[in-house]
Amino acid sequence: MFSAIDLLREEDGLRAEFLVRAQTTMSTVDGWGTEAGATPLELIELAIHELRWPEFNPLIETRRSLFPLDIRHLDLLAAFDRDWTDREYYRRYRSHREEGRCVR
């Protein structure tokens, strides 16, 4: 997932495409990004945390308004926080990935 985030940082032209795919994911009842053309919700959360694009806010608000009883939008909003609870999970994931690279 960090490779995708790195690519989004490097290639500004991918921003709009990623946001469209994130919108597709957040506009479905499932909301996990398992359908064709969607983006995994975990990648969207990581992108929110790492990139902090303001365009994520209206997508999250759309999710909240489409599915008011579903609280997944709260996890998406939480990803904006510098002290995001899940940041440790992703930090460990990145560390293990980088350690694996060094071994090769």
ABEGO torsion letter per residue (X at the ends): XAAAAAAAAABAAAAAAAAAAAAAAAABAAGAGABBGBBBAAAAAAAAAAAGBAAAAAAAAAAAAABAABAAAAAAAAAABAABAAAAAAAAAAAAAAAAAAAX
